[in-house]
Amino acid sequence: MLSPNGVVLYHDGVSNNKGKWCAFDVRCGLMFGMDNINITIGYQFSTIDVYGMHRNLSYKGTRFEDFYPKRKYQYGAVIGISYGF
């Protein structure tokens, strides 16, 4: 809340503890080449969490994590074909 002169009279605090900002993003694969053609097959694993910095926030005793979707790992496959002259 601000006074008519712009001085802060009252404010609510949002606390954060144990914030996690580090995540793993691992990719591995095999590349097969023959003449000018390369074929790549790979796998991807990631622990990136878009809500990671906000999960541990709390406001008036209510944790934000209760409102966010459950944390999930991401998996993926990669297939690539390239041709060089």
C-alpha positions, 0 to 999 in steps of 0.5 A: 500500500502506498501513501499519496506521496508514494511512500510504502506503508505496508507490504506482504512478503513472499518467502523462498527457501531451497530454490533449485535452479540447476537441471540436467539436459543430457543427449547422446546418439550415434551417427552413421556415415556413408559417402555424403549421407549421415544418419543420426539416432539419439536419445535425450533426457532432461530434468528441466522444470519450468516451475522450478524457481517458483515451487518453493515460494510461499505466501502467508503459509501457503506453498505455491507448489500445491498449485503447480503440476507435478514435476516430470522428467522429459524424454525424447528420441532424435533421428536426423538425416543429412546430406553433404556435397 
